[in-house]
Amino acid sequence: MRMRWKLKAAAAVYLLLLLCTACGSEQEAESGSVYDIYYVNNEETNTLTRQYVSETTDSSKLLQELLGQLGTLPPKLDYKAPLADGFKLLGYTLENGQLTMNFDDKYKSMDITKEVLTRAAIVRTVTQIPEISLVSFTVQGEMLADSSGMAIGTMNADSFIENAGDEINAYEKVNLKLYYANEDGTGLVEENRRNVVYNSNISLEKLVVEQLVKGPLMEGAYPTINPSTKIISVSVKDGICYVNLGSDFLSQPNSVSAEVTIYSITNSLVELSNVNKVQISIGGETNITYREKIDLNNLFERNLDLLVTP
């Protein structure tokens, strides 16, 4: 009986030691920070995540760890690692919260959808590091551009909107007719942009204004809006497009007439089937005379009298 009691006691002690060891392991795991590593699914239609635990607190070392995870192929090849897909990360710099990643030319070989998903996976992974708020991509030192030739610029996690199905919103193509200034700023020239790729989360009206702020691509066309102008909001109701811009819109760095600027915006927006008139406000205010010539209280309609041949 006494021997049997000793055996039971020994077993209980052993079990207690096992439980303590397990608890210790759990506490060790819990002592690290959990990060979502984003990957591209094999169908190349959306991103998915896998959790990764790191005890690293140094931001530089943590960035190396996360980039290592993004470049590691899964054992079963059930998803794609963004940084292990035929192109190389040549280097990166981190300054003032902005991470700039430089890739080789093979980065451009991806089709549009795959490239967007790859970019989303990388950006959303690395911006979990508190010291990284913005990310920009370069290819051989040149800023990455979209299909229309416009620089993509800086990105953060919010640049890639998810829908309820955990998928990055679809990117679509659209043809736009935009109006910019001629060389002396007294007339409008027409620019047709085909296959402009945009996130379907953005309205076409806002896309038009964004493209106008970025400026023209073709020769013989010139910007009509101060490039530092902030787009506060763009909305449509009953055929009227309401464009609310920041105060930088009031300053025009180029020799462009007030009429050309106003009708650059108006004519470009009225090309959309759901827009008939445009109202422009500055910081929500319309009781403003733009450049002491045009009353912004007015609703503006299409005016092709300013159209000239570039």
C-alpha positions as a printed Julia matrix, in Angstrom:
310×3 Matrix{Float64}:
   0.0    0.0     0.0
   2.77   2.41    0.98
   4.66   1.68   -2.28
   1.49   2.24   -4.33
   0.95   5.57   -2.55
   4.54   6.63   -3.36
   4.03   5.78   -7.04
   0.85   7.85   -7.18
   2.6   10.77   -5.46
   5.52  10.58   -7.9
   3.12  10.55  -10.85
   1.31  13.57   -9.49
   4.56  15.48   -9.07
   5.6   14.57  -12.63
   2.25  15.72  -13.99
   2.57  18.98  -12.06
   6.04  19.54  -13.55
   4.67  18.95  -17.04
   1.89  21.46  -16.46
   4.35  24.03  -15.14
   6.59  23.51  -18.16
   3.63  23.91  -20.53
   2.54  27.08  -18.74
   6.05  28.4   -18.98
   6.11  27.71  -22.73
   2.78  29.48  -23.15
   4.05  32.46  -21.21
   7.17  32.53  -23.38
   5.07  32.51  -26.55
   2.82  35.18  -25.13
   5.83  37.36  -24.32
   6.42  38.02  -28.03
   4.35  40.23  -30.34
   2.04  38.73  -32.96
   2.18  40.05  -36.53
   0.06  39.24  -39.58
   2.18  38.2   -42.56
   0.27  38.82  -45.78
   0.55  36.46  -48.74
  -1.1   36.1   -52.17
  -3.37  33.12  -52.71
  -2.54  30.68  -55.51
  -5.44  31.91  -57.62
  -3.99  35.44  -57.41
  -7.38  36.88  -56.53
  -6.85  38.03  -52.94
  -4.49  38.1   -49.99
  -4.47  35.9   -46.9
  -2.62  36.1   -43.59
  -0.58  33.84  -41.33
   0.38  34.86  -37.81
   4.01  35.24  -36.84
   5.34  35.75  -33.3
   8.49  37.77  -32.74
  10.26  38.74  -29.55
  12.3   41.36  -31.4
  11.78  44.92  -30.19
  14.39  46.6   -32.4
  12.55  47.99  -35.46
  15.44  47.34  -37.88
  15.77  43.7   -36.85
  12.0   43.27  -36.85
  11.81  44.63  -40.41
  14.42  42.08  -41.48
  12.39  39.31  -39.82
   9.14  40.32  -41.53
  10.84  40.68  -44.92
  12.32  37.22  -44.36
   8.84  35.83  -43.78
   7.55  37.56  -46.92
  10.34  35.85  -48.87
   9.89  32.33  -47.46
   7.88  29.84  -49.49
   5.38  27.75  -47.49
   6.21  24.01  -47.23
   2.99  22.93  -48.98
   3.01  25.77  -51.53
  -0.61  26.58  -50.61
  -0.02  30.31  -51.07
   2.6   32.61  -52.59
   5.24  34.54  -50.7
   5.32  38.1   -52.12
   9.11  38.42  -52.03
   9.79  35.0   -53.53
   8.14  35.43  -56.89
  10.83  36.01  -59.5
  11.95  39.55  -58.7
  14.54  40.78  -56.21
  14.5   43.37  -53.46
  17.72  45.26  -54.17
  17.63  47.26  -50.95
  15.63  49.58  -48.76
  15.95  52.74  -46.68
  13.95  53.95  -43.7
  13.88  57.67  -43.02
  11.38  59.72  -40.99
   8.85  56.91  -40.92
   8.96  56.26  -44.67
  10.27  52.95  -45.97
  11.49  53.04  -49.58
  11.91  49.61  -51.18
  13.93  49.26  -54.38
  13.28  46.29  -56.71
  14.87  45.03  -59.89
  13.29  45.29  -63.37
  11.58  41.9   -63.06
   9.09  43.49  -60.67
   7.41  45.07  -63.7
   6.78  41.68  -65.32
   3.75  40.98  -63.1
   0.26  41.59  -64.47
  -1.78  44.38  -62.92
  -3.86  42.34  -60.46
  -0.95  40.29  -59.19
   1.22  43.38  -58.77
  -1.44  45.17  -56.73
  -1.94  42.15  -54.48
   1.82  41.73  -54.05
   2.22  45.39  -53.19
  -0.71  45.23  -50.76
   0.75  42.18  -49.0
   4.14  43.83  -48.55
   2.84  47.23  -47.44
   0.3   45.86  -45.0
   2.89  43.56  -43.43
   5.67  46.09  -42.86
   3.43  48.97  -41.71
   2.62  46.95  -38.6
   6.01  48.13  -37.35
   5.26  51.34  -35.37
   8.25  53.16  -36.86
   6.94  52.66  -40.42
   3.94  54.77  -41.42
   4.48  55.08  -45.18
   5.99  52.86  -47.89
   7.1   53.72  -51.41
   8.3   51.38  -54.17
  11.02  52.08  -56.7
  12.28  49.95  -59.59
  15.99  50.37  -60.29
  15.8   53.63  -58.37
  12.85  55.03  -60.37
   9.49  55.61  -58.66
   6.99  52.83  -59.43
   4.29  54.06  -61.85
   0.8   52.79  -62.65
  -0.38  51.68  -66.1
  -1.06  55.29  -67.12
   2.49  56.32  -66.27
   1.62  58.21  -63.09
   3.86  57.7   -60.05
   2.12  55.65  -57.37
   3.81  57.5   -54.52
   3.62  56.64  -50.84
   1.26  54.02  -49.46
  -0.02  52.76  -46.13
  -2.32  49.95  -45.04
  -5.4   52.06  -45.8
  -4.33  52.35  -49.44
  -5.69  48.84  -49.92
  -9.34  48.55  -48.91
 -10.77  45.18  -47.93
 -14.35  44.08  -48.48
 -16.36  41.78  -46.26
 -14.88  38.75  -48.0
 -11.35  39.67  -46.88
 -10.35  40.4   -50.46
  -8.64  43.5   -51.78
 -11.25  45.47  -53.7
 -11.14  44.85  -57.43
  -9.1   47.11  -59.62
 -10.89  48.18  -62.77
 -10.0   49.93  -66.0
 -11.7   53.01  -67.38
 -11.24  55.44  -70.27
 -11.22  59.09  -69.23
 -11.5   62.31  -71.2
  -9.7   65.06  -69.33
  -9.14  68.74  -70.07
  -5.89  70.56  -69.34
  -4.42  73.95  -70.29
  -2.66  74.82  -73.52
   0.84  76.28  -73.45
  -0.11  79.88  -72.7
  -2.92  78.93  -70.28
  -5.71  80.62  -72.23
  -7.42  77.53  -73.64
  -8.24  73.9   -72.94
  -6.78  70.85  -74.67
  -8.35  67.42  -74.55
  -6.46  64.36  -73.32
  -7.89  60.86  -73.72
  -6.55  58.38  -71.2
  -7.28  54.76  -71.96
  -7.22  51.85  -69.53
  -6.67  53.91  -66.39
  -6.5   51.37  -63.55
  -8.22  52.42  -60.33
  -9.51  50.9   -57.11
 -13.27  50.37  -57.3
 -13.52  51.78  -53.79
 -12.86  55.23  -55.32
 -15.65  56.99  -57.21
 -15.05  57.92  -60.83
 -15.72  61.56  -59.96
 -12.92  61.59  -57.39
 -10.66  59.7   -59.81
 -11.16  62.46  -62.41
 -10.24  65.2   -59.93
  -7.21  63.21  -58.75
  -5.98  62.85  -62.32
  -6.43  66.58  -62.91
  -4.39  67.42  -59.82
  -1.63  65.03  -60.92
  -1.41  66.8   -64.27
  -1.33  65.77  -67.95
   0.68  63.04  -69.62
   0.64  64.17  -73.25
   2.83  66.81  -74.84
   1.22  70.18  -75.43
  -0.95  69.93  -72.32
  -0.23  71.72  -69.03
  -1.54  71.5   -65.43
  -4.55  73.59  -64.45
  -4.53  72.95  -60.68
  -1.88  73.55  -58.05
  -0.39  70.04  -57.5
  -0.39  70.56  -53.72
  -4.18  70.96  -53.7
  -5.88  68.62  -51.24
  -9.07  66.89  -52.39
 -11.34  67.06  -49.33
 -14.39  65.4   -50.89
 -16.13  64.71  -54.19
 -19.78  63.68  -54.32
 -22.73  63.66  -56.72
 -26.38  64.38  -56.04
 -29.13  64.94  -58.61
 -26.62  65.33  -61.4
 -24.55  67.95  -59.58
 -20.97  67.08  -58.67
 -19.79  68.83  -55.5
 -16.02  69.26  -55.4
 -14.54  70.43  -52.1
 -10.87  71.41  -52.33
  -8.21  72.67  -49.95
  -7.02  76.27  -49.85
  -3.98  75.56  -52.05
  -6.41  75.54  -54.97
  -6.61  79.33  -54.67
  -2.95  79.75  -55.57
  -2.06  79.02  -59.18
   1.67  78.49  -59.79
   1.25  78.43  -63.57
   0.07  81.17  -65.92
  -3.36  79.62  -66.38
  -6.48  81.75  -66.53
  -9.2   81.35  -63.91
 -11.7   80.26  -66.57
  -9.39  77.53  -67.88
  -8.94  76.09  -64.37
 -12.65  76.1   -63.56
 -13.68  74.55  -66.88
 -10.84  72.06  -66.8
 -12.59  70.6   -63.75
 -16.13  71.12  -65.04
 -15.68  69.75  -68.55
 -13.75  66.72  -67.29
 -16.44  65.82  -64.76
 -19.35  66.44  -67.12
 -17.85  63.8   -69.42
 -19.17  61.31  -66.86
 -22.71  60.16  -67.61
 -24.07  61.0   -64.14
 -22.78  64.58  -63.95
 -24.5   67.59  -65.55
 -23.22  70.48  -63.43
 -20.35  71.14  -61.02
 -20.05  73.2   -57.86
 -16.61  73.95  -56.45
 -16.01  74.9   -52.83
 -12.9   75.7   -50.8
 -12.9   74.13  -47.36
 -16.65  73.73  -47.71
 -17.18  77.43  -48.52
 -18.65  78.64  -51.82
 -18.91  82.33  -50.88
 -15.58  82.92  -52.61
 -14.56  84.73  -55.78
 -11.93  82.58  -57.4
  -8.91  84.72  -58.29
 -11.22  87.76  -58.09
 -12.97  86.71  -61.31
 -15.31  83.75  -60.85
 -18.02  83.43  -58.18
 -17.93  79.9   -56.77
 -21.57  80.21  -55.67
 -22.44  79.41  -59.29
 -23.08  75.97  -60.74
 -20.83  75.4   -63.74
 -21.88  73.62  -66.92
 -19.9   72.28  -69.86
 -18.1   75.0   -71.84
 -16.27  73.9   -74.96
 -15.69  77.45  -76.21
 -12.27  77.31  -74.53
 -11.26  74.15  -76.4
  -8.24  74.56  -78.68
  -5.98  72.26  -80.68
  -2.69  71.58  -78.86
